[in-house]
Amino acid sequence: MVRPVGRVLAMLEILQAGGTHTVAELARRVVVDERTARRYVQHLRELDIAVETVRGRYGGYRLARHSRLPPLMFTDEEALAVVWALLADRRDTVGPTSELAVQSASAKVRRVLPAGLARRIDAVLDTVSFTPAPDRDRYEEQDGSARATVLLALAEAARDLRPVSFGYTARRAAATQRHVEPYGIVAHQGRLYLSGFDVTRQAVRTFRLDRIAGVRTLEGTVSAPVDTDPVHHVLGPFAPAPQLHEVALRVHAEPAHVRSWLPETMASATPVDAAGGESGWLRVFLRADRLEWVVGTLVAMDRPFVVEYPEALRDLAAGLASRTAEVAAAASDDAAITAWSGDPGATRTPSSRAPGSTATPSSRTPS
């Protein structure tokens, strides 16, 4: 038989799940009558647990917000979910919290768990190992407390449709002040990004949160376009920047082969339809700092391609092909050097590199 204290704790667990619960619902789930359910609510209040009464047609009981946290009641799976999330955050050096906060929260959770479950969770902590986190750049030296402050402020502004201003340090650039209408925040590949409309530059931009400082919420409200998709802003090609080249071309290849050289984070690739079915061609669009990198990647891809624009890319490809043919026909060292540098104005094209090269397309370069 379930003792009254067990039913009281069961009611607390229901309330901890959130939302407002009617007396009838609580009575049904705890398997008591409505009068007893009200008495259990009073028991919880006597234990200094802030249970609010919500009046009206859809009223009932709920836990008060901003009240002292009641005793935690986790199932095995819930406890594992919480501790695992803390483990993952501790491994991720760009998570939104400091390592000290992660360790403190983990200790508090483990302290309130039943002894048997706590031992099983400790076994997870002792036996699970993570591979080393990827190398991070200097912008990610921002401490966890600062990251948490930035994330909380931007998330609130995006939810409430409020404009913000902040300092931003772009790649290879000095810090600037930005005025942004936020659309949303995206977590992608170990980093957090803010998607929004940059009022100063009059264009949609994506900002890395670890490069943001001094967030300030501004007066007024904003409205995002109906079809706004912050995830697409991160995964698709980013908005153009002045130093980037827009490139459009067609490649005759399987999508998987193109993606092995130009993943979704770097370029878009859509099939080109032909009369009667697919043509086998893909239309590729990307933005790149250096056209030489694009030429090198296309050569390494080893598939037929047609340059739609810019004209400079077509000229670079033709110049590389001509010089390569002359060098291949050279019979001596001096002849090879002369053939390769025969055009004084030609730009040397480096050997092809994998998509992670320093000639980074815009989808890897937030504003």
C-alpha positions in Angstrom: 0.0 0.0 0.0 1.2 3.5 -0.9 1.7 5.6 2.3 0.4 9.2 2.4 3.9 10.5 2.4 4.6 8.7 -0.8 1.5 10.3 -2.4 2.6 13.7 -1.2 6.0 13.2 -2.8 4.3 11.9 -6.0 2.3 15.1 -6.1 5.5 17.2 -5.7 7.0 15.3 -8.6 4.0 16.2 -10.8 4.2 19.9 -9.8 7.9 19.9 -10.5 7.2 18.9 -14.1 5.8 22.4 -14.6 2.5 23.9 -15.6 -0.7 24.4 -13.8 -2.6 21.3 -12.6 -6.3 21.2 -11.6 -7.4 19.6 -8.3 -9.2 16.9 -10.3 -6.0 16.1 -12.3 -3.9 15.9 -9.2 -6.4 13.7 -7.4 -6.6 11.4 -10.4 -2.8 11.0 -10.8 -2.2 10.5 -7.1 -5.2 8.2 -6.8 -7.0 10.1 -4.0 -10.2 12.2 -3.8 -10.1 16.0 -4.4 -10.4 16.8 -0.8 -7.4 14.7 0.0 -5.5 16.3 -2.9 -6.1 19.7 -1.4 -4.8 18.5 2.0 -1.6 17.2 0.3 -1.1 20.6 -1.2 -1.3 22.1 2.3 1.3 19.5 3.5 3.7 20.7 0.8 3.2 24.3 1.9 3.9 23.4 5.5 7.2 21.9 4.2 8.0 25.5 2.9 7.4 24.5 -0.7 5.8 27.4 -2.5 2.7 26.0 -4.2 0.6 28.8 -5.7 -3.1 28.8 -6.3 -4.2 29.9 -9.8 -7.8 31.1 -9.8 -10.2 31.1 -12.8 -11.6 28.7 -15.3 -8.2 27.1 -16.0 -6.9 27.5 -12.5 -5.3 25.0 -10.2 -2.0 24.6 -8.4 1.6 25.2 -9.6 5.0 25.7 -8.1 5.9 29.4 -7.7 8.6 30.8 -9.9 11.8 32.1 -8.3 11.0 30.1 -5.1 13.6 28.0 -3.3 14.2 24.7 -5.2 12.2 21.9 -3.7 13.9 18.5 -3.1 14.9 17.0 -6.5 13.1 13.9 -7.5 14.7 12.3 -10.6 14.0 9.0 -12.3 17.2 7.1 -13.2 17.0 8.3 -16.8 16.4 11.9 -15.8 19.4 11.9 -13.4 21.6 10.4 -16.1 20.4 13.1 -18.6 21.3 15.9 -16.2 24.7 14.5 -15.3 25.5 13.7 -18.9 24.7 17.2 -20.0 27.0 18.6 -17.4 29.8 16.2 -18.5 29.3 17.4 -22.1 29.4 21.0 -21.1 32.6 20.5 -19.1 34.3 18.9 -22.1 33.2 21.7 -24.5 35.5 24.6 -23.8 33.1 27.0 -25.5 30.0 26.0 -23.5 28.0 28.8 -21.9 29.2 28.2 -18.4 32.5 28.1 -16.4 34.1 24.8 -15.4 33.6 25.8 -11.7 29.9 26.2 -12.3 29.7 22.8 -14.0 31.5 21.1 -11.1 29.4 22.8 -8.5 26.1 21.9 -10.2 27.2 18.3 -10.7 28.1 18.0 -7.0 24.8 19.4 -5.9 22.8 17.1 -8.2 24.8 14.0 -7.0 24.4 15.0 -3.4 20.5 14.8 -3.5 20.3 11.6 -5.4 19.3 8.3 -3.6 22.4 6.3 -2.6 21.8 3.5 -5.0 21.3 5.8 -8.0 24.2 8.0 -6.9 26.6 5.0 -7.0 25.5 4.2 -10.6 25.9 7.8 -11.7 29.4 7.8 -10.1 30.2 4.7 -12.2 29.3 6.7 -15.3 31.6 9.6 -14.2 34.5 7.2 -13.5 34.3 5.2 -16.7 33.2 7.5 -19.5 35.9 9.3 -21.4 35.6 11.9 -24.1 38.0 12.5 -27.0 39.9 15.7 -26.8 37.9 18.8 -27.8 38.9 20.5 -31.1 41.5 23.2 -30.9 39.9 26.6 -30.4 41.1 30.0 -31.5 42.0 33.0 -29.3 38.4 34.4 -29.3 37.3 31.4 -27.2 39.5 32.5 -24.2 36.4 34.3 -22.9 35.6 32.8 -19.5 32.4 30.8 -18.8 30.8 33.5 -16.7 31.1 36.0 -19.5 29.7 33.5 -22.0 26.7 32.8 -19.8 26.0 36.5 -19.4 26.1 37.0 -23.2 23.9 34.0 -23.9 21.3 34.8 -21.3 21.0 38.5 -22.5 20.8 37.6 -26.2 18.3 34.7 -25.7 16.0 37.0 -23.7 16.2 39.7 -26.4 15.5 37.2 -29.2 12.5 35.8 -27.3 11.1 39.2 -26.5 11.8 40.7 -30.0 14.1 43.4 -28.6 17.0 45.0 -30.5 20.4 44.9 -29.0 23.8 46.5 -29.3 27.2 44.9 -28.5 30.8 45.0 -29.2 32.0 42.4 -31.8 35.5 41.3 -32.8 35.3 39.9 -36.3 37.9 37.6 -37.8 41.2 39.5 -38.5 39.5 42.8 -37.6 39.3 45.3 -34.8 36.3 45.4 -32.4 33.3 47.3 -33.7 29.9 48.3 -32.1 26.9 46.5 -33.7 23.2 47.3 -33.6 21.3 44.0 -34.3 17.7 42.8 -34.4 18.1 39.2 -33.2 16.3 36.3 -34.8 17.6 33.4 -32.8 20.6 31.5 -31.4 22.0 28.3 -33.0 24.4 25.8 -31.4 26.5 24.3 -34.2 29.7 22.2 -34.0 30.7 23.2 -30.5 29.9 27.0 -31.0 27.0 29.3 -30.4 25.9 31.7 -33.1 23.5 34.7 -33.1 21.5 35.2 -36.2 20.0 38.6 -36.8 19.6 41.7 -39.0 22.6 44.0 -38.7 21.1 47.5 -38.8 24.4 49.2 -39.4 25.2 47.1 -42.4 21.6 46.6 -43.5 22.0 42.9 -44.0 21.4 39.6 -42.2 24.5 38.6 -40.3 25.6 35.7 -38.1 27.8 36.4 -35.0 29.8 34.0 -32.9 28.8 34.5 -29.3 32.4 34.0 -28.0 33.3 37.2 -30.0 30.5 39.3 -28.4 30.9 41.5 -25.4 28.8 44.1 -23.6 25.3 43.2 -24.7 22.8 46.0 -24.1 19.1 45.7 -24.8 17.6 48.7 -26.6 14.2 50.3 -26.5 11.5 49.2 -28.9 10.6 45.9 -30.6 11.5 44.2 -33.8 9.7 41.7 -36.1 11.6 39.0 -37.9 10.5 38.0 -41.5 7.9 35.2 -41.6 10.3 32.8 -43.3 13.3 33.5 -41.1 15.3 30.4 -40.3 18.3 31.0 -38.0 19.6 27.4 -38.6 19.8 28.1 -42.4 21.8 31.2 -41.7 24.4 29.1 -40.0 24.4 26.0 -42.2 23.9 27.7 -45.5 26.3 30.3 -47.0 26.5 33.3 -44.8 25.5 36.8 -45.8 28.2 38.4 -48.1 31.0 40.4 -46.7 33.0 43.0 -48.7 36.2 40.9 -48.9 34.4 37.7 -50.2 34.0 36.6 -53.8 30.6 35.2 -54.8 31.0 32.1 -56.9 28.4 30.2 -59.0 29.2 27.2 -61.1 27.9 23.9 -62.3 29.6 20.6 -61.5 28.8 17.2 -63.2 29.2 14.9 -60.2 27.3 13.0 -57.6 26.2 15.1 -54.6 28.2 12.9 -52.2 31.4 13.6 -54.1 30.8 17.3 -54.2 30.0 17.3 -50.5 33.3 15.5 -49.7 35.0 18.7 -50.9 32.4 21.3 -50.2 30.2 20.4 -47.2 26.9 22.1 -46.4 28.7 24.5 -44.1 30.7 25.9 -47.0 28.4 25.8 -50.1 25.0 25.1 -51.4 24.6 22.4 -54.1 21.3 21.8 -55.9 20.5 19.5 -58.8 20.0 21.1 -62.2 16.8 19.7 -63.8 16.8 18.7 -67.5 14.0 17.8 -69.9 12.9 14.3 -68.9 14.7 14.1 -65.6 17.9 15.0 -63.8 20.9 16.1 -65.8 23.6 14.9 -63.5 24.8 18.5 -62.9 24.7 20.3 -59.6 24.5 24.1 -59.3 27.0 25.2 -56.6 27.1 28.5 -54.9 29.6 29.7 -52.3 31.6 32.7 -51.1 35.4 32.6 -50.7 38.2 34.9 -49.6 40.4 33.7 -52.5 39.5 32.5 -55.9 42.7 30.5 -56.1 41.4 28.2 -53.4 38.3 27.6 -55.5 40.4 26.7 -58.6 42.5 24.3 -56.5 39.4 22.6 -55.0 37.8 22.2 -58.5 40.9 20.6 -59.9 41.2 18.2 -56.9 37.5 17.4 -57.3 38.3 16.0 -60.7 34.9 16.5 -62.3 33.7 18.5 -65.3 32.6 22.0 -64.2 31.3 25.2 -65.8 32.0 28.6 -64.2 28.9 30.9 -64.3 30.6 33.8 -62.5 32.8 35.6 -61.7 34.8 36.0 -64.9 38.0 36.2 -62.9 37.6 32.6 -61.8 37.3 31.4 -65.4 40.5 33.4 -66.2 42.3 31.9 -63.3 41.3 28.4 -64.3 42.4 28.9 -67.9 45.7 30.4 -66.8 46.5 27.5 -64.5 45.6 25.0 -67.2 47.9 26.7 -69.7 50.9 27.0 -67.4 50.4 23.5 -66.1 50.5 22.2 -69.7 53.7 24.2 -70.5 55.4 23.0 -67.3 54.5 19.4 -68.1 56.1 19.7 -71.5 59.3 21.3 -70.1 62.4 19.2 -70.5 64.6 21.0 -67.9 64.5 22.8 -64.6 65.0 26.2 -66.1 62.3 25.6 -68.7 59.8 24.5 -66.1 60.5 27.7 -64.0 60.2 29.9 -67.1 57.0 28.2 -68.2 55.3 28.6 -64.8 56.3 32.2 -64.4 55.9 33.1 -68.1 53.0 35.5 -67.4 54.4 38.2 -65.1 50.9 39.2 -64.0 49.7 35.7 -63.3 48.7 34.7 -59.8 50.2 31.5 -58.7 47.7 28.9 -57.8 48.6 26.8 -54.7 48.1 23.1 -54.7 44.6 21.9 -53.8 43.7 21.8 -50.2 41.0 20.2 -48.2 37.9 22.3 -47.5 39.4 23.4 -44.1 42.1 25.5 -45.8 42.9 29.1 -44.9 40.9 30.3 -47.9 37.8 30.0 -45.9 34.4 30.4 -47.6 31.9 32.8 -45.9 29.9 30.0 -44.3 32.9 29.5 -42.0 33.4 33.2 -41.5 30.7 34.9 -39.4 30.4 38.6 -39.8 
